[in-house]
Amino acid sequence: MKVSAGVASLMRAFDQPPAPTPAPRAAAVPKRVVIDTRKELTELLARVAASDPSLVTLDLSGNRQFSSLAPAIKNQSLVRMALGDAVQTILLHAVDLSNVNAPAVAELLRGSPKLCGLSLEENNFTEEGLHVIADAVEGHPSLAELSVAHQRSIISTASQERLIAAMEATPGLVSLGLGAVRDDVISRRLQKATMANTESMRVRRLSCSQAEGGAQPAAGGGVLRRRAMSFDRQQKRGPAGPAPARRPLSGALQASPP
């Protein structure tokens, strides 16, 4: 039987072994982008020292670069934060601070007369370091909020009492975060100091208003209004039990009616 050329070509195609399936191409591996975080941290601290007006809150919470610094370099960085006067709030949550850094934190406080808020939560301060910090807090001219809650070790009774004593000697300090306070006597003392300082600030605002001819304080509360930090409280379990539910801080700082 005579087969047409087209059919013969088709038959030869079926007789040939199938072409090998090409191996799948490996997925393209993205190039690793290396970020010079040390340079970024250096530039950020330079902005603080230059009193950059756009940098009101310095938040290094959980910053790996800052956390991994050698203690001496970390202390130098803490002291540099006091060089400018634009930053009002410094947040240093979970950056591996310990007692060896307490003198630098104290120097930061003493060198920052305009600082309104400082958070040192979730670090590794114990009684020795907290007492050094309390000494620097006492009598601070502008500090309104301080939190040392949720340290890796339970804050001792002596440390709680020393920090509250510093609050009692600092009328502008209206919020002190200690985490879970289980002693009723200490809890009542903390509440009493908070209420007393809040009332003291209200009276000062009223006196300032009357000295200005009865005019109400300007929007923002004027020079006696302290800026709220609104510390972010995460739900976590530490050595002192679960952290309190997230709540807005500094309610006492809102302008009070005369």
C-alpha positions in Angstrom: 0.0 0.0 0.0 1.3 3.3 -1.0 1.6 5.8 1.8 1.5 9.5 1.3 4.5 11.6 2.2 2.6 13.4 4.9 1.5 10.2 6.6 5.0 8.7 6.3 6.5 11.8 8.0 3.9 11.5 10.9 4.7 7.8 11.3 8.5 8.5 11.5 7.8 11.1 14.2 6.0 8.5 16.4 8.9 6.0 15.9 11.4 8.5 17.4 12.1 8.4 21.1 10.5 11.3 23.0 12.7 14.3 23.7 14.1 14.4 27.2 12.2 16.7 29.5 14.4 19.7 30.4 15.4 19.9 34.0 13.4 22.5 36.0 15.2 25.7 36.4 16.3 26.5 40.0 14.4 29.4 41.5 16.3 32.6 41.4 17.9 33.3 44.8 17.5 36.9 45.7 20.7 38.8 46.4 21.3 39.4 50.1 20.9 43.0 51.0 23.3 44.0 53.7 22.1 47.0 55.7 24.7 48.9 57.6 22.7 49.1 60.8 25.7 50.5 62.7 25.8 53.4 60.3 22.0 53.9 60.7 22.4 53.9 64.5 25.3 56.3 64.3 23.3 58.7 62.1 20.3 58.5 64.5 22.4 59.4 67.5 23.9 62.2 65.5 20.4 63.6 64.9 19.7 63.4 68.6 22.9 65.3 69.4 22.0 67.9 66.8 18.6 68.5 68.4 16.7 67.5 65.2 13.2 69.0 65.8 11.6 66.1 63.9 13.0 63.6 66.4 10.8 64.0 69.4 10.7 60.3 70.3 13.7 58.0 70.2 12.6 54.4 70.0 15.3 51.8 70.0 13.1 49.1 71.5 14.2 45.6 70.4 17.0 47.2 68.2 19.4 44.3 67.5 22.3 46.6 66.6 22.0 48.5 69.9 21.4 45.3 71.9 24.6 43.7 70.5 26.9 46.6 71.3 29.7 45.9 73.7 28.9 47.4 77.2 31.3 50.2 76.9 30.1 51.3 73.4 26.5 50.9 74.6 27.2 53.2 77.6 28.8 55.8 75.2 25.6 55.7 73.1 23.4 56.2 76.1 25.4 59.2 77.2 25.2 60.6 73.6 21.4 60.6 73.9 21.7 63.5 76.4 23.6 65.8 74.0 20.6 67.3 72.3 17.5 68.8 73.7 14.8 68.0 71.2 14.0 64.4 72.2 11.3 64.2 74.9 10.7 60.5 75.1 13.3 57.6 75.0 12.1 54.0 74.7 14.6 51.3 75.4 12.5 48.2 75.7 14.3 44.9 75.5 17.8 46.0 74.5 19.8 43.9 77.0 20.5 46.7 79.4 21.9 45.6 82.8 23.5 47.0 86.0 26.7 47.7 84.1 24.7 50.3 82.0 22.9 51.9 85.0 25.5 54.6 85.5 25.2 55.6 81.8 21.4 55.7 82.2 21.8 57.9 85.2 24.1 60.2 83.3 21.5 60.3 80.5 18.9 61.4 83.0 21.0 64.0 84.6 22.2 65.4 81.3 18.6 65.6 79.8 16.8 68.3 81.8 14.0 68.4 79.2 13.4 64.7 79.0 9.7 63.8 79.8 9.6 60.1 79.5 12.0 57.1 79.7 11.1 53.4 79.4 13.6 50.7 80.4 11.1 47.8 80.3 12.1 44.2 79.7 15.8 44.5 80.5 18.0 43.0 83.1 18.3 45.6 85.9 18.4 44.3 89.4 18.5 46.1 92.8 22.0 47.6 92.4 21.2 49.2 89.0 17.7 50.3 89.9 19.0 52.2 92.9 21.5 54.0 90.7 18.7 55.0 88.3 16.4 56.1 91.2 19.1 58.4 92.5 19.2 60.1 89.0 15.4 60.3 88.8 15.0 62.0 92.1 14.3 65.7 91.7 14.4 65.6 87.9 13.0 68.8 86.5 10.8 67.5 83.7 10.5 63.7 83.9 6.9 62.8 83.9 7.0 59.1 83.1 9.3 56.3 84.0 8.9 52.5 83.5 11.2 49.7 84.6 8.5 47.0 84.5 9.0 43.4 83.4 12.7 43.0 84.1 14.1 39.5 83.7 14.3 39.2 87.5 11.6 40.2 89.9 12.1 43.8 91.1 12.9 43.6 94.8 10.9 45.2 97.5 13.8 47.5 98.4 14.0 48.6 94.7 10.3 49.3 94.5 10.5 51.4 97.7 13.6 53.3 96.5 11.9 54.1 93.2 8.7 55.3 94.9 10.8 57.4 97.2 12.3 59.0 94.1 8.8 59.6 92.8 7.8 61.3 96.0 10.7 63.7 95.7 9.9 64.5 92.1 6.6 66.3 91.9 6.4 66.2 88.1 6.7 62.4 87.9 3.1 61.3 87.6 3.6 57.8 86.2 6.0 55.1 87.6 5.8 51.6 86.0 7.0 48.9 88.3 5.1 45.9 86.8 3.3 43.7 89.3 3.3 45.1 92.8 2.1 42.4 95.1 2.8 44.1 98.5 -0.4 46.0 99.5 1.6 48.6 101.5 3.9 49.4 98.5 0.9 49.4 96.1 -0.9 52.0 98.3 2.2 54.1 98.6 2.7 54.1 94.8 -1.0 55.1 94.3 -0.7 57.8 96.9 2.5 59.2 95.3 0.8 59.1 91.9 -2.2 61.0 93.1 -0.2 63.6 95.0 2.0 64.3 92.0 -0.9 64.5 89.6 -2.6 67.0 91.9 0.6 68.9 92.2 0.8 69.2 88.4 -2.8 70.3 88.2 -2.2 73.1 90.8 0.9 74.2 89.0 -1.0 74.4 85.7 -3.8 76.4 87.4 -1.3 78.8 89.0 0.5 79.3 85.7 -2.8 80.0 84.1 -3.8 82.6 86.7 -0.4 84.3 86.4 -1.0 84.7 82.7 -4.2 86.7 83.4 -6.6 83.8 83.7 -6.0 82.6 80.2 -6.4 78.9 79.7 -3.3 76.9 78.9 -2.5 76.7 75.2 -3.2 73.6 73.2 -0.9 70.9 74.4 -1.0 72.1 78.0 1.7 74.6 77.9 5.1 74.1 79.4 3.8 72.2 82.4 2.0 69.6 80.2 4.0 66.4 80.0 4.1 64.4 76.8 2.7 60.9 77.1 4.8 58.0 76.1 2.0 55.4 75.7 4.3 52.5 76.5 3.3 49.5 74.5 2.5 46.7 77.0 2.7 43.3 75.4 0.8 40.4 76.9 3.6 38.1 78.1 4.5 36.1 81.1 7.6 37.1 83.0 9.1 36.1 86.3 6.5 38.2 88.2 3.5 36.6 86.3 1.5 37.9 83.3 2.0 41.5 82.3 -1.0 43.7 82.8 -3.4 44.2 79.9 -2.5 46.9 77.5 -3.8 50.2 78.7 -3.3 53.8 77.8 -0.9 55.6 80.2 -0.7 59.1 81.3 -4.4 59.7 81.7 -3.3 62.0 84.6 -1.4 64.1 82.1 -4.6 65.2 80.2 -5.5 68.8 80.9 -7.7 69.0 83.9 -10.4 71.6 84.3 -9.6 74.3 86.9 
